[in-house]
Amino acid sequence: MKSSLLKSSLFLLLIMTTLYSCHTKSMEPNIEKAISDLTDKYPQLPKGKTNQTDYYKLIRSVTNGECNFQLQLRSTPDSIKDKQQIIILINQKNECYAIPFFSNKYRDYWNFELEKPIDGVKKTNTTFELEITKAINALNLNDTIGTGAKVLDEMLISLLNCQSIRETDSKIFEAIWPTWYREQPTDNWDSCITRQRKNFKSIVQRIHPTESYYNYNAYLDLRNDRIYQIVNQGKNRGRKLKPEIKTYRQNCNETFHYE
């Protein structure tokens, strides 16, 4: 009798363990599918031959315990001439949403202030601002208590390591940032200087020190030669986030020199 009871208990424990294991496995974020779907949607993103999570290497991940979401930054191999990146958003249910984080070659995506798309480059027909909005809405991270704004802050500050720009940071716009991207057209040196001055003027016009500084924050993404400015985010208080993002290109692309 005891032997039968013991066998039944062990059998029940085995079933429960198996069910728990399957449930846990099913709840893991399907990052592979999120990346694969994104690369299918945007042919501008190169695709790995087999496993996409191996091809798009994890650069950095950030977890916000308070609001239960995670962000990942993934990038193509160094061997790619025009490296592309992907940002993965994961909510508390481990649901994933991937958005492109294109290079500056895709200027329609970044909708750079004072610039036009590059002739001959296939358009993405979307924008960074639009894709972020879609992601936080799809994952139910957009609410009236500011979760969407926290996702955006974590993305810019923690994931991308951006530097906050203030009205007194004019020196950032006085230095020329030379780059040698083979996949992007060459810039005229004088036009770079003019563009940077106009960038600073445009950014400063939207910074109002007498009001909440958070409303008009601008962020320098040094690694990607871009500046993002969140315009009047305070208007979203008590509402779902509808981000208005202005982007500026800061680099001056020169002719690529082969060794």
Phi, psi and chi 1 to 4 in degrees:
 res  aa     phi    psi   chi1   chi2   chi3   chi4
   1 MET       -  -46.8 -178.7   68.3  177.1      -
   2 LYS   -64.9  -37.4  -70.5 -176.9  178.6  179.3
   3 SER   -64.9  -40.4  177.1      -      -      -
   4 SER   -66.2  -41.2  -62.3      -      -      -
   5 LEU   -64.9  -39.6 -176.6   60.7      -      -
   6 LEU   -65.2  -42.8  178.8   60.0      -      -
   7 LYS   -63.1  -41.4  -71.6 -179.0  179.7  178.7
   8 SER   -64.4  -40.2  -62.6      -      -      -
   9 SER   -66.3  -41.4  -60.8      -      -      -
  10 LEU   -66.6  -38.1  -70.0  172.8      -      -
  11 PHE   -65.0  -43.2 -178.6   69.0      -      -
  12 LEU   -64.1  -40.5 -179.5   60.3      -      -
  13 LEU   -63.7  -39.3  179.3   61.2      -      -
  14 LEU   -63.6  -43.1  178.1   62.5      -      -
  15 ILE   -63.0  -45.5  -68.0  175.2      -      -
  16 MET   -63.1  -40.7  -69.1  177.0   66.1      -
  17 THR   -64.3  -41.9  -57.4      -      -      -
  18 THR   -64.4  -44.6  -57.5      -      -      -
  19 LEU   -62.9  -41.9  -70.5  173.7      -      -
  20 TYR   -64.7  -41.2  176.8   77.3      -      -
  21 SER   -63.1  -42.7  176.6      -      -      -
  22 CYS   -66.1  -40.3  -69.1      -      -      -
  23 HIS   -65.0  -43.4  175.3   71.4      -      -
  24 THR   -63.4  -41.7  -57.5      -      -      -
  25 LYS   -64.9  -39.7 -173.3  175.3 -179.4  179.4
  26 SER   -69.3  -21.6   66.2      -      -      -
  27 MET   -89.9   -2.3  -71.2  -61.3  -69.4      -
  28 GLU   -69.4  141.3  -68.1  177.8   -5.4      -
  29 PRO   -63.8  130.7   21.1  -31.1      -      -
  30 ASN   -88.9   75.2 -163.6  -20.1      -      -
  31 ILE   -67.7  -36.6  -63.1  172.3      -      -
  32 GLU   -56.4  -46.5  175.1   69.8   23.1      -
  33 LYS   -67.1  -40.3 -175.8  177.9 -174.3  -55.8
  34 ALA   -60.5  -43.1      -      -      -      -
  35 ILE   -69.5  -44.1  -63.6  175.6      -      -
  36 SER   -60.5  -43.6 -177.3      -      -      -
  37 ASP   -63.5  -38.6  -71.3  -13.2      -      -
  38 LEU   -68.8  -43.0 -168.7   70.3      -      -
  39 THR   -69.2  -26.7   53.0      -      -      -
  40 ASP   -70.0  -37.1  -74.3  -17.3      -      -
  41 LYS   -74.5  -36.7 -175.6  176.0 -178.5 -179.4
  42 TYR  -119.4   99.0  -64.2  102.3      -      -
  43 PRO   -63.8  -12.6   22.2  -32.7      -      -
  44 GLN   -67.1  -20.4  -63.5   91.0  -20.5      -
  45 LEU   -90.8  120.3  -68.6  169.5      -      -
  46 PRO   -63.5  155.5   21.8  -31.3      -      -
  47 LYS  -122.2  136.2 -158.1  174.1  177.9   69.2
  48 GLY   -72.5  157.0      -      -      -      -
  49 LYS   -69.6  -33.2  -67.4 -179.2  178.8  179.4
  50 THR  -127.6  -96.1   53.8      -      -      -
  51 ASN   -81.3  119.5 -165.2  -49.0      -      -
  52 GLN   -73.6  -28.6  -58.4  -50.6  -51.3      -
  53 THR   -71.9  -22.3   50.5      -      -      -
  54 ASP   -80.5  -35.7  -72.9  -19.4      -      -
  55 TYR   -71.7  -47.8 -174.0   74.7      -      -
  56 TYR   -90.7   90.5  -79.6   89.1      -      -
  57 LYS   -66.6  143.1  -64.0  -68.7 -174.6 -177.8
  58 LEU   -72.3  120.9  179.2   63.3      -      -
  59 ILE   -92.9  -44.1  -56.6  -60.1      -      -
  60 ARG  -160.5  146.8 -170.4  176.1  -60.6  107.5
  61 SER  -132.8  147.2   65.3      -      -      -
  62 VAL  -133.5  132.4  174.1      -      -      -
  63 THR  -117.9  130.2  -60.2      -      -      -
  64 ASN  -104.7  104.7 -175.7  -61.9      -      -
  65 GLY   -70.1  -30.7      -      -      -      -
  66 GLU   -64.6  -44.5  179.4 -173.8    1.5      -
  67 CYS  -105.5    2.9  -61.4      -      -      -
  68 ASN    56.8   57.7  -68.0  -44.6      -      -
  69 PHE  -141.3  159.9   65.5   81.9      -      -
  70 GLN  -131.6  147.3 -176.5 -173.8   46.3      -
  71 LEU  -125.3  141.2  -57.2  171.9      -      -
  72 GLN  -129.6  141.1  -68.5 -172.7    1.3      -
  73 LEU  -112.2  123.9  176.8   65.0      -      -
  74 ARG  -125.5  148.9  -68.4  177.2  171.2  -91.7
  75 SER  -138.5  151.0  178.6      -      -      -
  76 THR   -68.4  163.7   53.6      -      -      -
  77 PRO   -60.9  158.3  -22.1   32.9      -      -
  78 ASP   -62.8  -21.6  -68.3  -22.6      -      -
  79 SER   -72.3  -15.6   57.6      -      -      -
  80 ILE   -71.9  129.8  -61.3  -64.1      -      -
  81 LYS   -60.4  -47.5  -69.4 -179.1 -179.7  178.9
  82 ASP  -116.1   87.1 -171.6   32.5      -      -
  83 LYS   -61.0  137.7  -71.2 -179.5   66.2  175.1
  84 GLN  -119.2  154.0  -56.1  -58.7  -33.4      -
  85 GLN  -129.5  163.8  -64.1  177.9  -47.8      -
  86 ILE  -135.2  139.9  -70.0  174.7      -      -
  87 ILE  -109.0  128.9  -68.2  176.5      -      -
  88 ILE  -106.9  130.3  -51.4  -73.9      -      -
  89 LEU  -109.3  136.3  -68.0   84.5      -      -
  90 ILE  -132.2  126.6  -53.7  170.2      -      -
  91 ASN   -93.4 -175.0   66.1    8.7      -      -
  92 GLN   -67.3  -18.1   60.2 -178.6  -16.3      -
  93 LYS   -91.4    6.6  -64.3 -179.4 -179.9  179.0
  94 ASN    64.7   26.5  -81.2  -23.1      -      -
  95 GLU   -82.9  141.0  -63.5  168.9  -32.7      -
  96 CYS  -111.9  151.5  -62.5      -      -      -
  97 TYR  -145.9  127.0 -163.0  104.1      -      -
  98 ALA  -108.0  139.3      -      -      -      -
  99 ILE  -128.3  148.5   66.0  172.3      -      -
 100 PRO   -70.5  148.5  -10.8   25.5      -      -
 101 PHE  -130.5   71.1 -161.6   62.2      -      -
 102 PHE   -65.3  162.3  -72.2  116.5      -      -
 103 SER   -74.1  172.7   68.6      -      -      -
 104 ASN   -68.6   -7.4  -70.0  -11.7      -      -
 105 LYS   -61.1  -34.1  174.5 -179.2  175.9  179.2
 106 TYR   -94.4   76.8  -61.1   99.8      -      -
 107 ARG   -74.2  -21.0  -65.7 -178.1 -172.0  172.9
 108 ASP   -69.1  -32.2   71.3  -51.0      -      -
 109 TYR   -67.0  -41.7 -176.8   74.4      -      -
 110 TRP   -84.5  -17.1  -66.0  108.5      -      -
 111 ASN    49.7   49.0 -164.1   22.6      -      -
 112 PHE   -56.4  136.2  -72.1  124.8      -      -
 113 GLU   -63.8  140.7  -62.2  -71.0  -61.0      -
 114 LEU    69.9   11.6  -46.5  171.2      -      -
 115 GLU  -135.1  162.0  -66.0 -160.6   82.6      -
 116 LYS  -117.2  158.7  -63.6  179.6  179.9  179.1
 117 PRO   -60.4  155.2  -24.0   33.8      -      -
 118 ILE   -76.9  131.0  -60.1  171.3      -      -
 119 ASP   -60.6  135.3  -69.2  -22.5      -      -
 120 GLY    88.0   -9.4      -      -      -      -
 121 VAL   -91.3  125.4  174.1      -      -      -
 122 LYS   -59.8  127.2 -176.9  178.7  174.8   60.6
 123 LYS   -72.7  149.7  -68.2 -174.6  177.1 -178.9
 124 THR   -87.1  -21.8   63.4      -      -      -
 125 ASN    60.8   30.6  -64.3  -44.5      -      -
 126 THR  -156.1  180.0 -172.7      -      -      -
 127 THR  -138.3  160.8   63.6      -      -      -
 128 PHE   -57.6  -45.1 -178.8   52.6      -      -
 129 GLU   -58.5  -46.1  175.1 -174.8  -67.9      -
 130 LEU   -66.3  -41.2 -179.9   60.3      -      -
 131 GLU   -68.2  -37.8  -68.6  -55.8  -51.1      -
 132 ILE   -63.1  -44.3  -71.1  176.4      -      -
 133 THR   -61.2  -43.9  -54.8      -      -      -
 134 LYS   -60.4  -42.7  -76.0 -178.6 -179.5  178.8
 135 ALA   -64.1  -49.9      -      -      -      -
 136 ILE   -68.4  -29.0   61.0  176.5      -      -
 137 ASN   -73.2  -44.2  -74.7  -24.4      -      -
 138 ALA   -63.5  -32.8      -      -      -      -
 139 LEU   -95.3    8.8  -65.0  179.0      -      -
 140 ASN    56.2   39.0  -67.1  -44.2      -      -
 141 LEU  -101.1    7.1  -67.8  171.0      -      -
 142 ASN  -109.8  111.1 -155.2   -1.5      -      -
 143 ASP  -138.2 -171.6   50.7   38.1      -      -
 144 THR   -94.5    6.1   58.3      -      -      -
 145 ILE  -111.4   12.8   58.3  173.9      -      -
 146 GLY    92.4   13.9      -      -      -      -
 147 THR   -63.6  -41.4  -58.2      -      -      -
 148 GLY   -58.9  -41.0      -      -      -      -
 149 ALA   -65.6  -35.1      -      -      -      -
 150 LYS   -69.2  -36.1  -70.6  179.2 -179.3  178.3
 151 VAL   -61.3  -45.2  171.1      -      -      -
 152 LEU   -64.6  -42.0 -168.9   55.8      -      -
 153 ASP   -63.3  -46.2  -78.4   -9.8      -      -
 154 GLU   -62.3  -37.4  -69.7  -76.8   15.2      -
 155 MET   -63.9  -48.4 -177.1 -179.3  -63.6      -
 156 LEU   -74.3  -44.9  -65.4  170.9      -      -
 157 ILE   -85.9  -49.9  -61.8  171.8      -      -
 158 SER   -87.0  -45.9  -57.2      -      -      -
 159 LEU   -75.7  -45.3 -169.7   71.1      -      -
 160 LEU   -95.9   -6.2  -58.7  176.4      -      -
 161 ASN    55.0   42.5  -69.1  156.5      -      -
 162 CYS   -74.7  153.7  -67.2      -      -      -
 163 GLN  -102.8  130.1  170.6 -170.5  -21.8      -
 164 SER   -70.0  136.0 -175.9      -      -      -
 165 ILE  -105.4  134.1  -65.7  176.2      -      -
 166 ARG  -113.5  172.1  -61.0  179.2 -178.2  -86.6
 167 GLU   -63.5  -23.5 -167.5  173.6   21.6      -
 168 THR   -88.1    2.9   54.9      -      -      -
 169 ASP   -92.6   41.5  -69.8  -29.0      -      -
 170 SER   -65.1  -25.4   59.7      -      -      -
 171 LYS   -62.5  -27.0  -69.8 -172.4  179.3  -61.6
 172 ILE   -59.8  -31.1  -69.1  174.3      -      -
 173 PHE   -95.4   -1.5  -60.6   85.0      -      -
 174 GLU   -92.2  -23.9  -66.5  172.9    2.3      -
 175 ALA   -88.7  140.1      -      -      -      -
 176 ILE   -88.4  135.5  -64.7  -64.8      -      -
 177 TRP  -106.4   92.6  -54.8   -1.5      -      -
 178 PRO   -72.9  138.4   26.6  -32.4      -      -
 179 THR  -135.1  164.6   52.5      -      -      -
 180 TRP  -134.7   61.5  -65.7  -89.4      -      -
 181 TYR   -84.9  115.0  -62.2  126.8      -      -
 182 ARG   -65.6  -26.6  -75.4  174.9  -76.1 -173.5
 183 GLU   -88.7    3.4  -57.9  -62.6  -43.3      -
 184 GLN  -126.3  148.8  -62.1  177.1   34.0      -
 185 PRO   -66.2  155.2   22.3  -31.9      -      -
 186 THR   -73.9  139.2  -57.8      -      -      -
 187 ASP   -96.2  148.5  -71.0  -49.2      -      -
 188 ASN   -80.1  133.3  175.8  -83.4      -      -
 189 TRP   -57.8  -45.5 -161.3 -100.2      -      -
 190 ASP   -65.1  -36.3  -69.9  -25.6      -      -
 191 SER   -68.4  -30.8   67.8      -      -      -
 192 CYS   -64.5  -44.7  -70.0      -      -      -
 193 ILE   -61.6  -44.7  -64.3  173.2      -      -
 194 THR   -62.8  -43.6  -59.3      -      -      -
 195 ARG   -63.3  -42.3  169.6  163.9   46.0   85.5
 196 GLN   -65.5  -37.9  -70.4 -167.8  177.0      -
 197 ARG   -65.3  -40.6  -72.7  173.3  178.4  170.1
 198 LYS   -68.2  -35.8  -71.8 -178.2  176.9  179.2
 199 ASN   -58.8  -48.2  -77.4   -7.6      -      -
 200 PHE   -63.0  -43.6  180.0   64.3      -      -
 201 LYS   -61.3  -42.8 -177.4  178.1  179.8 -179.5
 202 SER   -66.1  -41.7 -179.5      -      -      -
 203 ILE   -65.8  -46.1  -70.4  169.1      -      -
 204 VAL   -63.1  -35.0  168.0      -      -      -
 205 GLN   -60.5  -24.4  -75.4  177.4  -17.0      -
 206 ARG  -100.1    0.2  -64.3 -170.6  178.0   98.6
 207 ILE   -98.4  123.3  -66.7  177.7      -      -
 208 HIS  -122.7   94.3  -57.8  -84.1      -      -
 209 PRO   -58.6  -25.1  -19.4   31.3      -      -
 210 THR   -78.1  -14.4   57.3      -      -      -
 211 GLU  -104.4 -172.8  -59.7  179.1   28.7      -
 212 SER   -63.1  118.4  173.7      -      -      -
 213 TYR   -60.8  -31.0 -179.4   72.7      -      -
 214 TYR   -59.7  -28.4  175.3   78.3      -      -
 215 ASN   -66.6  -27.9  -69.8   -6.5      -      -
 216 TYR  -126.7   32.5  -55.6   89.5      -      -
 217 ASN   -66.9  142.6 -130.4  -11.2      -      -
 218 ALA  -122.3  143.7      -      -      -      -
 219 TYR  -127.9  130.4  -58.4   87.3      -      -
 220 LEU   -92.7  118.2  168.8   63.2      -      -
 221 ASP  -100.9   88.2 -176.2   -8.6      -      -
 222 LEU   -64.1  -36.8 -171.2   58.9      -      -
 223 ARG   -65.9  -28.3  -70.7 -179.3  177.7   83.9
 224 ASN  -113.4    8.4  -65.7  -64.7      -      -
 225 ASP    58.1   42.6  -51.6  -49.4      -      -
 226 ARG  -135.3  158.3  -69.9 -170.7  -71.0  -96.8
 227 ILE  -126.6  133.2  -68.5  174.7      -      -
 228 TYR  -112.0  133.4  -42.2  101.7      -      -
 229 GLN  -122.9  123.5 -174.9  165.8   38.5      -
 230 ILE   -90.6  115.9  -46.2  -57.4      -      -
 231 VAL   -91.6  120.0 -179.3      -      -      -
 232 ASN    45.2   56.7 -163.9   12.5      -      -
 233 GLN   -67.0  -19.0 -168.5  164.4  -56.5      -
 234 GLY   -60.9  -22.0      -      -      -      -
 235 LYS   -66.9  -14.1   66.3 -176.1  178.9 -176.3
 236 ASN   -90.5   -2.1  -67.3  -65.6      -      -
 237 ARG   -59.0  128.0  -70.1 -164.0 -178.3  100.2
 238 GLY    78.6    5.4      -      -      -      -
 239 ARG  -132.9  170.5  -56.0  175.9 -175.6  176.9
 240 LYS   -70.5  147.5  -70.8 -172.7  175.0 -177.9
 241 LEU   -70.7  130.7  179.1   67.5      -      -
 242 LYS  -128.0   81.7  -67.6 -177.9  179.7  179.5
 243 PRO   -65.5  139.5   25.0  -33.9      -      -
 244 GLU  -114.8  110.5 -177.8 -177.8   -9.8      -
 245 ILE  -117.3  121.5  -56.2  173.7      -      -
 246 LYS   -98.9  134.4  -57.1  -69.0 -175.7 -178.3
 247 THR  -122.1  147.4   55.6      -      -      -
 248 TYR  -134.7  135.7  -55.1   84.0      -      -
 249 ARG   -91.5  133.4 -176.5  170.9   68.2   93.8
 250 GLN  -110.5  -18.0  -79.6  -65.5  105.9      -
 251 ASN   -81.1  163.8   67.8  -58.2      -      -
 252 CYS  -122.8  107.2 -168.7      -      -      -
 253 ASN   -85.1  123.0 -157.1   45.9      -      -
 254 GLU  -102.7  172.0  -62.2 -171.9   68.6      -
 255 THR   -63.7  133.6  -56.5      -      -      -
 256 PHE   -73.7  132.2 -173.4   82.6      -      -
 257 HIS  -106.6  121.7  -61.5  -75.7      -      -
 258 TYR   -81.4  145.9  -68.0   92.1      -      -
 259 GLU   -80.3      -  -66.7 -177.3   -2.8      -
